[in-house]
Amino acid sequence: MSPSLRRRAVIDPAALAGAVETAFSADAELDYWGAIRYAEAAGRVVEAIAALVRQGEAAQAAPLFERAAELLAIVQEKADDTAGCLEDLQRRLRDGLDEARAFGDSPA
């Protein structure tokens, strides 16, 4: 099959909203390694939201970035982020939100 004919996986925004709630919530305080594992898992969700922007769904991605940032801020209050991975994740969310807003404002 020609590479140009291959289909890209379509991301379901509703399913992704559930993934945001799951990945960005934490029931307990995170120690050093817990924060790193959390950031790695949540980072995969950030990549999926970014893919939503790339598939032309910036308007649906923006609220997901916002919700993830809200939940992450709560987690950051009770986490050991001496590695800086949670702050980096928050930066990625802000950058993604900025990108989603830019794509959402641009003409199609």
N, CA, C and O atoms as a GROMACS GRO file, in nm:
protein
  432
    1MET      N    1   0.085  -0.118   0.000
    1MET     CA    2   0.000   0.000   0.000
    1MET      C    3   0.090   0.124   0.000
    1MET      O    4   0.190   0.130   0.071
    2SER      N    5   0.051   0.218  -0.079
    2SER     CA    6   0.125   0.344  -0.086
    2SER      C    7   0.118   0.418   0.047
    2SER      O    8   0.011   0.423   0.108
    3PRO      N    9   0.229   0.475   0.093
    3PRO     CA   10   0.226   0.550   0.220
    3PRO      C   11   0.125   0.664   0.217
    3PRO      O   12   0.069   0.700   0.320
    4SER      N   13   0.102   0.721   0.099
    4SER     CA   14   0.006   0.832   0.091
    4SER      C   15  -0.137   0.785   0.110
    4SER      O   16  -0.225   0.866   0.138
    5LEU      N   17  -0.162   0.655   0.094
    5LEU     CA   18  -0.297   0.602   0.110
    5LEU      C   19  -0.325   0.551   0.250
    5LEU      O   20  -0.440   0.524   0.286
    6ARG      N   21  -0.221   0.538   0.330
    6ARG     CA   22  -0.241   0.490   0.467
    6ARG      C   23  -0.325   0.588   0.546
    6ARG      O   24  -0.310   0.709   0.534
    7ARG      N   25  -0.412   0.534   0.626
    7ARG     CA   26  -0.496   0.618   0.712
    7ARG      C   27  -0.427   0.643   0.844
    7ARG      O   28  -0.357   0.557   0.898
    8ARG      N   29  -0.448   0.763   0.893
    8ARG     CA   30  -0.402   0.793   1.028
    8ARG      C   31  -0.515   0.760   1.123
    8ARG      O   32  -0.633   0.772   1.089
    9ALA      N   33  -0.479   0.717   1.242
    9ALA     CA   34  -0.581   0.688   1.343
    9ALA      C   35  -0.652   0.818   1.380
    9ALA      O   36  -0.589   0.921   1.402
   10VAL      N   37  -0.783   0.811   1.385
   10VAL     CA   38  -0.863   0.927   1.423
   10VAL      C   39  -0.881   0.923   1.574
   10VAL      O   40  -0.918   0.820   1.631
   11ILE      N   41  -0.856   1.034   1.638
   11ILE     CA   42  -0.863   1.042   1.784
   11ILE      C   43  -1.002   1.088   1.823
   11ILE      O   44  -1.054   1.186   1.770
   12ASP      N   45  -1.062   1.016   1.916
   12ASP     CA   46  -1.196   1.047   1.966
   12ASP      C   47  -1.183   1.145   2.083
   12ASP      O   48  -1.132   1.108   2.188
   13PRO      N   49  -1.230   1.270   2.066
   13PRO     CA   50  -1.219   1.369   2.174
   13PRO      C   51  -1.288   1.327   2.303
   13PRO      O   52  -1.240   1.360   2.412
   14ALA      N   53  -1.401   1.256   2.294
   14ALA     CA   54  -1.471   1.214   2.415
   14ALA      C   55  -1.388   1.112   2.493
   14ALA      O   56  -1.378   1.119   2.616
   15ALA      N   57  -1.330   1.018   2.422
   15ALA     CA   58  -1.244   0.919   2.489
   15ALA      C   59  -1.120   0.987   2.547
   15ALA      O   60  -1.073   0.950   2.654
   16LEU      N   61  -1.070   1.084   2.476
   16LEU     CA   62  -0.952   1.156   2.522
   16LEU      C   63  -0.983   1.237   2.648
   16LEU      O   64  -0.897   1.252   2.735
   17ALA      N   65  -1.104   1.288   2.659
   17ALA     CA   66  -1.145   1.361   2.780
   17ALA      C   67  -1.138   1.269   2.902
   17ALA      O   68  -1.094   1.310   3.009
   18GLY      N   69  -1.181   1.145   2.886
   18GLY     CA   70  -1.171   1.048   2.994
   18GLY      C   71  -1.027   1.016   3.028
   18GLY      O   72  -0.993   0.999   3.145
   19ALA      N   73  -0.944   1.008   2.926
   19ALA     CA   74  -0.801   0.981   2.948
   19ALA      C   75  -0.735   1.095   3.024
   19ALA      O   76  -0.647   1.072   3.107
   20VAL      N   77  -0.777   1.219   2.996
   20VAL     CA   78  -0.723   1.335   3.070
   20VAL      C   79  -0.758   1.322   3.217
   20VAL      O   80  -0.672   1.340   3.303
   21GLU      N   81  -0.885   1.293   3.247
   21GLU     CA   82  -0.928   1.280   3.387
   21GLU      C   83  -0.850   1.171   3.459
   21GLU      O   84  -0.811   1.189   3.574
   22THR      N   85  -0.828   1.060   3.392
   22THR     CA   86  -0.756   0.949   3.454
   22THR      C   87  -0.607   0.978   3.470
   22THR      O   88  -0.551   0.960   3.578
   23ALA      N   89  -0.544   1.024   3.363
   23ALA     CA   90  -0.398   1.043   3.366
   23ALA      C   91  -0.354   1.159   3.452
   23ALA      O   92  -0.245   1.156   3.509
   24PHE      N   93  -0.437   1.262   3.463
   24PHE     CA   94  -0.394   1.383   3.534
   24PHE      C   95  -0.448   1.390   3.677
   24PHE      O   96  -0.429   1.492   3.745
   25SER      N   97  -0.513   1.286   3.724
   25SER     CA   98  -0.559   1.281   3.862
   25SER      C   99  -0.462   1.196   3.943
   25SER      O  100  -0.402   1.102   3.891
   26ALA      N  101  -0.448   1.229   4.070
   26ALA     CA  102  -0.364   1.149   4.160
   26ALA      C  103  -0.434   1.141   4.294
   26ALA      O  104  -0.476   1.242   4.351
   27ASP      N  105  -0.447   1.020   4.345
   27ASP     CA  106  -0.517   0.999   4.472
   27ASP      C  107  -0.431   1.031   4.593
   27ASP      O  108  -0.483   1.056   4.702
   28ALA      N  109  -0.301   1.029   4.575
   28ALA     CA  110  -0.211   1.049   4.689
   28ALA      C  111  -0.098   1.143   4.648
   28ALA      O  112  -0.081   1.175   4.530
   29GLU      N  113  -0.021   1.184   4.748
   29GLU     CA  114   0.096   1.266   4.720
   29GLU      C  115   0.195   1.185   4.637
   29GLU      O  116   0.206   1.064   4.652
   30LEU      N  117   0.266   1.254   4.551
   30LEU     CA  118   0.364   1.186   4.466
   30LEU      C  119   0.505   1.213   4.518
   30LEU      O  120   0.545   1.327   4.538
   31ASP      N  121   0.580   1.104   4.541
   31ASP     CA  122   0.720   1.120   4.578
   31ASP      C  123   0.800   1.145   4.450
   31ASP      O  124   0.743   1.158   4.342
   32TYR      N  125   0.930   1.153   4.463
   32TYR     CA  126   1.017   1.184   4.349
   32TYR      C  127   0.988   1.093   4.229
   32TYR      O  128   0.960   1.141   4.120
   33TRP      N  129   0.995   0.961   4.252
   33TRP     CA  130   0.975   0.867   4.142
   33TRP      C  131   0.830   0.862   4.098
   33TRP      O  132   0.802   0.840   3.980
   34GLY      N  133   0.739   0.882   4.189
   34GLY     CA  134   0.597   0.886   4.153
   34GLY      C  135   0.568   1.001   4.058
   34GLY      O  136   0.489   0.987   3.965
   35ALA      N  137   0.631   1.115   4.083
   35ALA     CA  138   0.613   1.232   3.996
   35ALA      C  139   0.668   1.204   3.856
   35ALA      O  140   0.609   1.244   3.756
   36ILE      N  141   0.780   1.135   3.850
   36ILE     CA  142   0.838   1.101   3.720
   36ILE      C  143   0.747   1.006   3.644
   36ILE      O  144   0.722   1.026   3.525
   37ARG      N  145   0.697   0.903   3.711
   37ARG     CA  146   0.607   0.808   3.645
   37ARG      C  147   0.478   0.876   3.601
   37ARG      O  148   0.428   0.851   3.491
   38TYR      N  149   0.424   0.963   3.686
   38TYR     CA  150   0.304   1.040   3.653
   38TYR      C  151   0.328   1.123   3.527
   38TYR      O  152   0.245   1.123   3.436
   39ALA      N  153   0.440   1.194   3.522
   39ALA     CA  154   0.471   1.280   3.407
   39ALA      C  155   0.486   1.200   3.279
   39ALA      O  156   0.443   1.244   3.172
   40GLU      N  157   0.546   1.082   3.289
   40GLU     CA  158   0.562   0.998   3.170
   40GLU      C  159   0.426   0.953   3.117
   40GLU      O  160   0.400   0.960   2.997
   41ALA      N  161   0.340   0.906   3.206
   41ALA     CA  162   0.207   0.858   3.165
   41ALA      C  163   0.121   0.973   3.112
   41ALA      O  164   0.057   0.961   3.008
   42ALA      N  165   0.121   1.083   3.184
   42ALA     CA  166   0.040   1.198   3.142
   42ALA      C  167   0.095   1.258   3.014
   42ALA      O  168   0.020   1.313   2.933
   43GLY      N  169   0.225   1.249   2.994
   43GLY     CA  170   0.286   1.301   2.871
   43GLY      C  171   0.234   1.232   2.747
   43GLY      O  172   0.222   1.294   2.641
   44ARG      N  173   0.202   1.103   2.759
   44ARG     CA  174   0.144   1.032   2.644
   44ARG      C  175   0.008   1.089   2.609
   44ARG      O  176  -0.029   1.095   2.492
   45VAL      N  177  -0.068   1.131   2.709
   45VAL     CA  178  -0.199   1.193   2.684
   45VAL      C  179  -0.180   1.330   2.620
   45VAL      O  180  -0.257   1.368   2.532
   46VAL      N  181  -0.080   1.405   2.665
   46VAL     CA  182  -0.050   1.535   2.603
   46VAL      C  183  -0.021   1.516   2.455
   46VAL      O  184  -0.067   1.595   2.372
   47GLU      N  185   0.055   1.413   2.421
   47GLU     CA  186   0.084   1.386   2.280
   47GLU      C  187  -0.043   1.354   2.202
   47GLU      O  188  -0.057   1.395   2.087
   48ALA      N  189  -0.135   1.281   2.263
   48ALA     CA  190  -0.262   1.250   2.196
   48ALA      C  191  -0.345   1.376   2.174
   48ALA      O  192  -0.409   1.391   2.070
   49ILE      N  193  -0.344   1.467   2.271
   49ILE     CA  194  -0.416   1.593   2.254
   49ILE      C  195  -0.352   1.674   2.141
   49ILE      O  196  -0.422   1.734   2.060
   50ALA      N  197  -0.220   1.676   2.137
   50ALA     CA  198  -0.150   1.748   2.030
   50ALA      C  199  -0.184   1.688   1.894
   50ALA      O  200  -0.196   1.760   1.795
   51ALA      N  201  -0.199   1.556   1.888
   51ALA     CA  202  -0.238   1.492   1.763
   51ALA      C  203  -0.378   1.536   1.720
   51ALA      O  204  -0.406   1.547   1.601
   52LEU      N  205  -0.463   1.560   1.817
   52LEU     CA  206  -0.598   1.610   1.788
   52LEU      C  207  -0.588   1.746   1.719
   52LEU      O  208  -0.663   1.773   1.625
   53VAL      N  209  -0.498   1.830   1.764
   53VAL     CA  210  -0.476   1.960   1.700
   53VAL      C  211  -0.430   1.938   1.556
   53VAL      O  212  -0.479   2.003   1.464
   54ARG      N  213  -0.336   1.846   1.537
   54ARG     CA  214  -0.282   1.819   1.404
   54ARG      C  215  -0.386   1.762   1.309
   54ARG      O  216  -0.375   1.779   1.187
   55GLN      N  217  -0.488   1.695   1.363
   55GLN     CA  218  -0.591   1.641   1.275
   55GLN      C  219  -0.702   1.743   1.250
   55GLN      O  220  -0.806   1.710   1.192
   56GLY      N  221  -0.680   1.867   1.292
   56GLY     CA  222  -0.773   1.975   1.260
   56GLY      C  223  -0.882   1.999   1.363
   56GLY      O  224  -0.980   2.066   1.333
   57GLU      N  225  -0.865   1.945   1.482
   57GLU     CA  226  -0.966   1.958   1.587
   57GLU      C  227  -0.916   2.045   1.702
   57GLU      O  228  -0.931   2.010   1.819
   58ALA      N  229  -0.856   2.159   1.668
   58ALA     CA  230  -0.798   2.247   1.770
   58ALA      C  231  -0.903   2.296   1.869
   58ALA      O  232  -0.874   2.309   1.988
   59ALA      N  233  -1.023   2.323   1.822
   59ALA     CA  234  -1.129   2.373   1.911
   59ALA      C  235  -1.166   2.269   2.016
   59ALA      O  236  -1.205   2.306   2.128
   60GLN      N  237  -1.156   2.142   1.984
   60GLN     CA  238  -1.185   2.038   2.082
   60GLN      C  239  -1.064   2.007   2.169
   60GLN      O  240  -1.080   1.957   2.281
   61ALA      N  241  -0.946   2.036   2.120
   61ALA     CA  242  -0.824   2.009   2.197
   61ALA      C  243  -0.802   2.113   2.307
   61ALA      O  244  -0.754   2.079   2.415
   62ALA      N  245  -0.836   2.238   2.280
   62ALA     CA  246  -0.807   2.346   2.377
   62ALA      C  247  -0.866   2.318   2.515
   62ALA      O  248  -0.794   2.332   2.614
   63PRO      N  249  -0.994   2.280   2.527
   63PRO     CA  250  -1.047   2.252   2.661
   63PRO      C  251  -0.979   2.133   2.729
   63PRO      O  252  -0.973   2.126   2.852
   64LEU      N  253  -0.930   2.039   2.650
   64LEU     CA  254  -0.858   1.924   2.708
   64LEU      C  255  -0.725   1.969   2.766
   64LEU      O  256  -0.686   1.925   2.875
   65PHE      N  257  -0.654   2.056   2.694
   65PHE     CA  258  -0.530   2.112   2.749
   65PHE      C  259  -0.559   2.190   2.877
   65PHE      O  260  -0.485   2.178   2.975
   66GLU      N  261  -0.666   2.269   2.877
   66GLU     CA  262  -0.701   2.349   2.995
   66GLU      C  263  -0.733   2.260   3.114
   66GLU      O  264  -0.685   2.285   3.225
   67ARG      N  265  -0.813   2.157   3.093
   67ARG     CA  266  -0.851   2.067   3.203
   67ARG      C  267  -0.728   1.993   3.257
   67ARG      O  268  -0.711   1.980   3.378
   68ALA      N  269  -0.643   1.947   3.167
   68ALA     CA  270  -0.522   1.878   3.210
   68ALA      C  271  -0.434   1.970   3.295
   68ALA      O  272  -0.378   1.927   3.395
   69ALA      N  273  -0.423   2.096   3.254
   69ALA     CA  274  -0.342   2.192   3.330
   69ALA      C  275  -0.401   2.217   3.468
   69ALA      O  276  -0.328   2.231   3.566
   70GLU      N  277  -0.534   2.224   3.477
   70GLU     CA  278  -0.600   2.242   3.607
   70GLU      C  279  -0.570   2.125   3.700
   70GLU      O  280  -0.532   2.144   3.815
   71LEU      N  281  -0.587   2.004   3.648
   71LEU     CA  282  -0.563   1.885   3.730
   71LEU      C  283  -0.416   1.874   3.770
   71LEU      O  284  -0.384   1.838   3.883
   72LEU      N  285  -0.328   1.906   3.677
   72LEU     CA  286  -0.184   1.900   3.707
   72LEU      C  287  -0.148   2.001   3.816
   72LEU      O  288  -0.065   1.970   3.902
   73ALA      N  289  -0.206   2.118   3.813
   73ALA     CA  290  -0.177   2.219   3.916
   73ALA      C  291  -0.214   2.167   4.055
   73ALA      O  292  -0.143   2.194   4.152
   74ILE      N  293  -0.323   2.094   4.064
   74ILE     CA  294  -0.364   2.035   4.192
   74ILE      C  295  -0.261   1.931   4.237
   74ILE      O  296  -0.222   1.929   4.354
   75VAL      N  297  -0.219   1.847   4.144
   75VAL     CA  298  -0.120   1.743   4.176
   75VAL      C  299   0.013   1.807   4.217
   75VAL      O  300   0.079   1.758   4.309
   76GLN      N  301   0.052   1.914   4.150
   76GLN     CA  302   0.180   1.979   4.180
   76GLN      C  303   0.186   2.030   4.324
   76GLN      O  304   0.294   2.038   4.383
   77GLU      N  305   0.072   2.065   4.381
   77GLU     CA  306   0.069   2.114   4.519
   77GLU      C  307   0.114   2.009   4.619
   77GLU      O  308   0.163   2.042   4.727
   78LYS      N  309   0.096   1.881   4.584
   78LYS     CA  310   0.128   1.774   4.678
   78LYS      C  311   0.226   1.672   4.619
   78LYS      O  312   0.219   1.553   4.647
   79ALA      N  313   0.319   1.723   4.538
   79ALA     CA  314   0.415   1.633   4.474
   79ALA      C  315   0.558   1.682   4.495
   79ALA      O  316   0.584   1.802   4.508
   80ASP      N  317   0.650   1.587   4.497
   80ASP     CA  318   0.792   1.617   4.500
   80ASP      C  319   0.839   1.630   4.356
   80ASP      O  320   0.863   1.531   4.288
   81ASP      N  321   0.851   1.754   4.309
   81ASP     CA  322   0.891   1.777   4.170
   81ASP      C  323   1.034   1.829   4.162
   81ASP      O  324   1.063   1.918   4.082
   82THR      N  325   1.121   1.775   4.245
   82THR     CA  326   1.260   1.820   4.239
   82THR      C  327   1.324   1.786   4.105
   82THR      O  328   1.423   1.848   4.066
   83ALA      N  329   1.271   1.688   4.034
   83ALA     CA  330   1.322   1.653   3.901
   83ALA      C  331   1.275   1.753   3.796
   83ALA      O  332   1.332   1.761   3.687
   84GLY      N  333   1.171   1.830   3.827
   84GLY     CA  334   1.120   1.930   3.733
   84GLY      C  335   1.030   1.875   3.625
   84GLY      O  336   0.990   1.947   3.533
   85CYS      N  337   0.996   1.747   3.634
   85CYS     CA  338   0.918   1.686   3.527
   85CYS      C  339   0.773   1.736   3.524
   85CYS      O  340   0.713   1.744   3.417
   86LEU      N  341   0.717   1.768   3.640
   86LEU     CA  342   0.579   1.818   3.642
   86LEU      C  343   0.573   1.961   3.588
   86LEU      O  344   0.479   1.998   3.518
   87GLU      N  345   0.673   2.041   3.622
   87GLU     CA  346   0.679   2.177   3.568
   87GLU      C  347   0.697   2.172   3.416
   87GLU      O  348   0.637   2.251   3.343
   88ASP      N  349   0.779   2.079   3.369
   88ASP     CA  350   0.797   2.063   3.225
   88ASP      C  351   0.666   2.021   3.159
   88ASP      O  352   0.631   2.069   3.051
   89LEU      N  353   0.593   1.932   3.224
   89LEU     CA  354   0.464   1.888   3.172
   89LEU      C  355   0.366   2.005   3.166
   89LEU      O  356   0.292   2.019   3.069
   90GLN      N  357   0.367   2.089   3.269
   90GLN     CA  358   0.280   2.207   3.270
   90GLN      C  359   0.317   2.300   3.154
   90GLN      O  360   0.229   2.359   3.090
   91ARG      N  361   0.445   2.315   3.127
   91ARG     CA  362   0.491   2.397   3.015
   91ARG      C  363   0.443   2.340   2.882
   91ARG      O  364   0.399   2.414   2.794
   92ARG      N  365   0.451   2.208   2.868
   92ARG     CA  366   0.403   2.143   2.746
   92ARG      C  367   0.253   2.166   2.728
   92ARG      O  368   0.206   2.185   2.615
   93LEU      N  369   0.179   2.164   2.837
   93LEU     CA  370   0.035   2.190   2.828
   93LEU      C  371   0.008   2.334   2.785
   93LEU      O  372  -0.079   2.358   2.701
   94ARG      N  373   0.081   2.428   2.842
   94ARG     CA  374   0.063   2.569   2.803
   94ARG      C  375   0.099   2.590   2.656
   94ARG      O  376   0.028   2.659   2.584
   95ASP      N  377   0.209   2.530   2.613
   95ASP     CA  378   0.250   2.540   2.473
   95ASP      C  379   0.145   2.478   2.381
   95ASP      O  380   0.112   2.533   2.276
   96GLY      N  381   0.093   2.363   2.421
   96GLY     CA  382  -0.010   2.297   2.341
   96GLY      C  383  -0.137   2.380   2.333
   96GLY      O  384  -0.199   2.389   2.228
   97LEU      N  385  -0.174   2.440   2.445
   97LEU     CA  386  -0.293   2.526   2.446
   97LEU      C  387  -0.272   2.647   2.356
   97LEU      O  388  -0.362   2.684   2.280
   98ASP      N  389  -0.154   2.707   2.362
   98ASP     CA  390  -0.124   2.820   2.274
   98ASP      C  391  -0.134   2.779   2.127
   98ASP      O  392  -0.189   2.852   2.045
   99GLU      N  393  -0.081   2.661   2.096
   99GLU     CA  394  -0.087   2.612   1.959
   99GLU      C  395  -0.231   2.584   1.917
   99GLU      O  396  -0.271   2.619   1.805
  100ALA      N  397  -0.309   2.523   2.004
  100ALA     CA  398  -0.449   2.494   1.972
  100ALA      C  399  -0.526   2.623   1.948
  100ALA      O  400  -0.607   2.632   1.855
  101ARG      N  401  -0.501   2.722   2.030
  101ARG     CA  402  -0.569   2.851   2.012
  101ARG      C  403  -0.526   2.917   1.882
  101ARG      O  404  -0.609   2.976   1.812
  102ALA      N  405  -0.399   2.907   1.847
  102ALA     CA  406  -0.350   2.966   1.722
  102ALA      C  407  -0.413   2.897   1.601
  102ALA      O  408  -0.454   2.964   1.506
  103PHE      N  409  -0.421   2.764   1.605
  103PHE     CA  410  -0.483   2.692   1.495
  103PHE      C  411  -0.633   2.715   1.490
  103PHE      O  412  -0.693   2.719   1.383
  104GLY      N  413  -0.693   2.730   1.607
  104GLY     CA  414  -0.838   2.755   1.613
  104GLY      C  415  -0.875   2.891   1.559
  104GLY      O  416  -0.985   2.909   1.507
  105ASP      N  417  -0.783   2.988   1.570
  105ASP     CA  418  -0.809   3.124   1.523
  105ASP      C  419  -0.777   3.142   1.376
  105ASP      O  420  -0.824   3.237   1.312
  106SER      N  421  -0.696   3.051   1.321
  106SER     CA  422  -0.655   3.069   1.181
  106SER      C  423  -0.765   3.020   1.088
  106SER      O  424  -0.836   2.926   1.120
  107PRO      N  425  -0.779   3.084   0.972
  107PRO     CA  426  -0.881   3.040   0.877
  107PRO      C  427  -0.849   2.902   0.822
  107PRO      O  428  -0.732   2.867   0.805
  108ALA      N  429  -0.952   2.826   0.794
  108ALA     CA  430  -0.933   2.688   0.746
  108ALA      C  431  -0.892   2.684   0.601
  108ALA      O  432  -0.872   2.575   0.546
   0.00000   0.00000   0.00000
